[in-house]
Each structure stands twice: as C-alpha cells, then as structure tokens.
C-alpha cells in the first residue's frame, strides 16, 4: 500500500488484451492506492487445437519504425528471437473459429478477474478494520502525551515567570551595566520563543483530524500521511524548545508514537 498512487500490473495470455483492459478498469474502480498484480492464464483441454501466429500488423509497425529511424539504430538484421521478445508479436489462436466460444472465454476470464479483485478488496477491508483499532490506540496515546506535556511543570505560567526572573538575574550578574528594562525585554522574548502552547494546540488539532479521517470509508491514506508529517513537525519543535528533562522525555515519546502511527498509515488506502 505504501505507494503514492495506483500501480496495476495485469498478465493475460497473448491475444486477450481486451481482457486485460477490462480487468484494469475493474481494479481502478475498486482501488485508489497501492500496487496490484494480477495474472490470468488459459488452459486448453485440447492442446492440439491451440496454434500460434505472428501479429502481422505489429510486425509491419516494427519494420516501419526501423526504416524511419534508419542510421539511428543498429544495422544488424532483425532476428526471430528479437521479434518474439516483443510483447504481442506472437499470438495464441484457437483452431476453432467460433467467435461465440471465444467471447465466452473472455467473459469467463473477466469474471475470474473480478472474483480475485473482490477477494483482495474484502481482505484489505478486513485488515483495515483491525488496523483501525490499532491506529485509534496510537492517537489516544498521542492525545494523552500532549495532555501530559500541557500539565508538565515546565509548561506552567509560574514556571515561565520563574525562568524569566532567573534569566534577568543571571544576565545582571554577568554585566551590571546593562539596562534592566532591556534585559527584561530580551529575556521575555527568549521565554516567549520557548512557549510550547501553540505546538500543543496544533498537536491536538492534528490528532482530532486523524480521528475524523479514520471514520471515513476510503481514500484517506495520503491525507493521513500528510498529517503524520505535520504531527512530527510539531513534536520536533516541542523538543527543540524544551529546556526541561521531563518535557523532553514526553516530546520523545510523542515522536515515537507518531512513528508507530505513520508505519500503519502506509497500509491504509
């Protein structure tokens, strides 16, 4: 699932390209993200009735392209092995010329492809239901850690005021000639930059946003991935601002929980 878009790979017998297109259309309707590989084979009950022929139209196109490129390509002659390596050059043809029988085979192959895609969709839905509970637990853990950071001693107004007074006293002790009002202004700026309340507010908003996405039916994987980036950005800022051991430990726990959540997001469509 950890792909930006939808990558569909479908393998069918030569001569059944219409089946491949039909299967791709079915897959595009059911899935939005991930890599899907599907293979269909056709087994004849009477091998003697299966013949092979060269796709004359494709051969003519290859020869015309070679003539057009001229000296731009190798002048070595075309070989049978090289031609047969081109997909669609060799076609499997049933000796039976019954168009209705061929149409029935194509329909049966498309039905089988639909059955496989439906089974895959059901399996992914079942996995999604289990992942939903796991991811909800991670979000609950993030909410609890954010609340713990908010109530920590380092985030309290009294602690901020104490730190401000300590900075002013320390600077005055270094150079008593500096104006006290200027020192107070500079210390206030430093303390303001260390205020983590905005980061905590944004963490709460992103956690709620992720919870809202989990109740949607489909197409939320990439949006959840984006939210993980935003969550991680706020956690990094919180840790960089922290000057307290307890608050730093909470910040690191937040980052670890975000990473666990992000790993599960890679499995969500």
C-alpha positions in Angstrom: 0.0 0.0 0.0 2.9 2.4 0.6 2.7 4.0 -2.9 1.7 7.5 -3.9 -0.8 6.2 -6.5 -2.3 3.1 -8.0 0.0 0.7 -9.9 -1.8 -2.1 -11.7 0.0 -5.0 -13.4 -2.1 -7.5 -15.2 -0.8 -10.5 -17.1 -3.0 -12.3 -19.6 -2.4 -14.7 -22.5 -1.4 -13.3 -25.8 -4.4 -12.2 -27.9 -6.5 -11.4 -24.9 -5.6 -7.7 -24.5 -9.3 -6.8 -24.3 -9.5 -8.9 -21.1 -6.5 -7.0 -19.7 -8.2 -3.7 -20.3 -11.4 -4.9 -18.7 -9.5 -6.1 -15.6 -7.7 -2.8 -15.3 -10.9 -0.9 -15.4 -12.4 -3.1 -12.6 -9.3 -2.6 -10.5 -9.3 1.2 -11.0 -12.9 1.3 -9.7 -12.2 -0.7 -6.6 -8.8 0.7 -5.5 -7.2 4.1 -5.3 -3.7 3.4 -3.9 -1.1 0.6 -3.8 0.4 -1.9 -6.2 -1.9 -4.6 -7.6 -0.5 -7.5 -9.6 -2.9 -10.0 -11.1 -2.3 -12.9 -13.5 -4.8 -14.9 -15.6 -3.9 -18.0 -17.6 -5.9 -20.0 -20.1 -5.6 -23.8 -20.2 -7.0 -25.6 -23.2 -8.5 -29.1 -22.8 -7.3 -29.9 -26.3 -3.8 -28.7 -26.8 -3.9 -29.7 -30.5 -6.4 -27.0 -31.1 -4.1 -24.2 -29.9 -1.9 -22.6 -32.6 0.4 -19.6 -32.7 0.8 -16.9 -35.3 2.8 -13.7 -35.9 0.9 -10.5 -35.3 1.4 -9.1 -38.9 0.2 -5.6 -38.0 2.6 -5.3 -35.2 5.4 -6.7 -37.3 4.7 -4.1 -40.0 4.8 -1.3 -37.4 8.2 -2.5 -36.1 9.6 -2.7 -39.6 8.3 0.7 -40.5 9.8 2.2 -37.3 13.2 0.6 -38.1 13.1 2.1 -41.6 12.1 5.5 -40.2 15.0 5.6 -37.7 17.5 4.4 -40.4 21.0 5.0 -39.3 19.9 5.9 -35.8 19.7 2.2 -34.9 21.9 -0.8 -35.4 22.1 -2.1 -39.0 22.0 -5.7 -37.9 19.1 -7.7 -39.4 16.0 -8.4 -37.3 16.1 -11.8 -35.7 13.3 -14.2 -34.9 14.3 -14.2 -31.3 14.3 -10.4 -31.1 10.9 -10.2 -32.8 9.3 -12.8 -30.5 10.6 -10.9 -27.4 8.3 -8.1 -28.3 5.1 -8.4 -26.3 2.1 -9.3 -28.5 4.2 -10.3 -31.5 3.3 -14.0 -31.0 -0.4 -14.6 -30.6 -2.2 -17.8 -29.4 -5.0 -18.7 -31.7 -7.6 -21.4 -31.2 -8.1 -23.6 -34.2 -11.9 -23.3 -33.6 -13.2 -20.3 -35.4 -16.3 -20.0 -33.2 -16.5 -16.3 -32.2 -19.1 -17.1 -29.6 -16.8 -19.6 -27.9 -14.0 -17.1 -27.7 -16.3 -14.4 -26.4 -17.5 -16.8 -23.7 -13.8 -17.5 -22.7 -13.1 -13.8 -22.5 -16.2 -13.3 -20.3 -15.2 -16.2 -18.0 -11.7 -14.7 -17.6 -13.1 -11.3 -16.8 -15.4 -12.8 -14.3 -12.5 -14.7 -12.7 -10.5 -11.4 -12.5 -13.4 -9.7 -10.9 -13.7 -12.5 -8.3 -10.0 -12.2 -7.5 -10.2 -8.4 -7.2 -13.3 -8.7 -4.9 -11.4 -11.2 -2.7 -8.5 -8.8 -2.5 -10.8 -5.9 -1.6 -12.5 -8.0 1.1 -9.2 -9.0 2.6 -8.0 -5.4 2.7 -11.2 -4.3 4.3 -10.8 -6.9 7.0 -7.2 -5.8 7.6 -8.4 -2.2 7.7 -10.9 -2.9 10.4 -8.2 -4.4 12.5 -5.8 -1.6 11.8 -8.4 1.0 12.7 -8.4 -0.1 16.3 -4.6 -0.1 16.4 -4.3 3.4 14.9 -7.0 4.7 17.2 -4.9 3.5 20.2 -1.9 5.3 18.8 -4.0 8.5 18.5 -5.3 8.1 22.0 -1.7 7.7 23.2 -0.8 10.9 21.4 -3.7 12.8 23.0 -2.6 11.6 26.5 1.0 12.6 25.9 0.0 16.0 24.6 -2.1 16.5 27.8 0.8 15.4 29.9 3.1 17.9 28.2 0.5 20.6 28.8 0.3 19.9 32.5 4.0 19.4 33.0 5.8 21.9 35.4 7.8 23.4 32.6 4.7 24.5 30.7 3.0 26.2 33.6 2.8 30.1 33.7 4.5 30.1 37.1 7.5 28.1 35.8 7.7 30.5 32.8 7.7 33.5 35.2 10.4 31.9 37.4 12.5 31.2 34.3 12.1 34.8 33.2 13.2 36.2 36.6 16.2 33.7 36.6 17.3 34.9 33.2 17.2 38.5 34.2 19.1 37.9 37.4 21.7 35.9 35.6 22.3 38.5 32.9 22.5 41.3 35.5 25.1 39.2 37.3 27.2 38.9 34.2 27.1 42.6 33.3 25.5 45.1 35.8 26.0 48.0 33.3 23.2 46.6 31.0 19.8 48.4 31.4 17.5 46.2 33.5 14.5 47.1 31.3 16.3 46.0 28.2 17.3 42.7 29.8 13.8 42.1 30.8 12.6 42.6 27.2 15.3 40.2 25.9 14.5 37.6 28.5 10.8 37.9 27.7 11.5 37.3 24.0 13.6 34.2 24.9 10.9 32.8 27.2 8.2 33.5 24.5 10.1 31.5 22.0 10.2 28.6 24.4 6.5 28.7 24.9 5.1 25.3 23.7 1.4 26.0 24.0 0.9 26.7 20.3 2.6 23.4 19.4 0.4 21.5 21.8 -2.7 23.2 20.4 -1.7 22.2 16.9 -0.9 18.6 18.0 -4.5 18.4 19.5 -5.9 19.7 16.2 -4.0 17.2 14.1 -4.9 14.3 16.3 -8.6 15.2 16.0 -8.1 15.5 12.3 -6.7 12.0 12.1 -9.6 10.6 14.2 -12.0 12.2 11.8 -10.3 10.6 8.8 -10.4 7.1 10.4 -14.2 7.1 10.2 -14.2 7.9 6.5 -14.8 5.0 4.1 -11.9 5.2 1.7 -9.2 7.3 0.2 -7.6 8.6 3.4 -4.1 7.1 3.3 -2.4 10.0 1.7 -4.1 12.6 3.9 -3.2 10.6 7.0 0.4 10.5 5.7 0.4 14.3 5.4 -1.0 14.6 8.9 1.9 12.5 10.2 4.3 15.0 8.7 2.5 17.8 10.5 2.5 15.9 13.8 6.1 15.2 13.5 6.9 18.8 12.8 5.2 20.0 15.9 6.8 17.3 18.0 10.3 18.3 16.7 9.6 21.9 17.6 8.4 21.0 21.0 11.6 19.0 21.7 13.8 21.9 20.4 12.0 24.4 22.7 12.1 22.2 25.8 14.6 23.1 28.5 13.2 20.6 30.9 14.1 16.9 31.2 10.6 15.7 31.8 9.1 17.7 28.9 11.9 16.5 26.6 11.1 12.9 27.5 7.4 13.5 26.8 8.3 15.0 23.5 10.5 12.0 22.5 7.6 9.7 23.5 5.3 11.7 21.2 7.7 11.3 18.3 7.9 7.6 18.9 4.1 7.2 18.9 3.8 9.3 15.7 6.3 7.0 14.0 4.3 3.9 15.0 1.2 5.6 13.7 2.9 6.5 10.4 4.1 2.9 9.8 0.4 1.8 10.0 -0.7 4.7 7.7 1.5 3.1 4.9 -1.0 0.2 4.9 -4.1 2.4 4.5 -5.7 3.1 1.1 
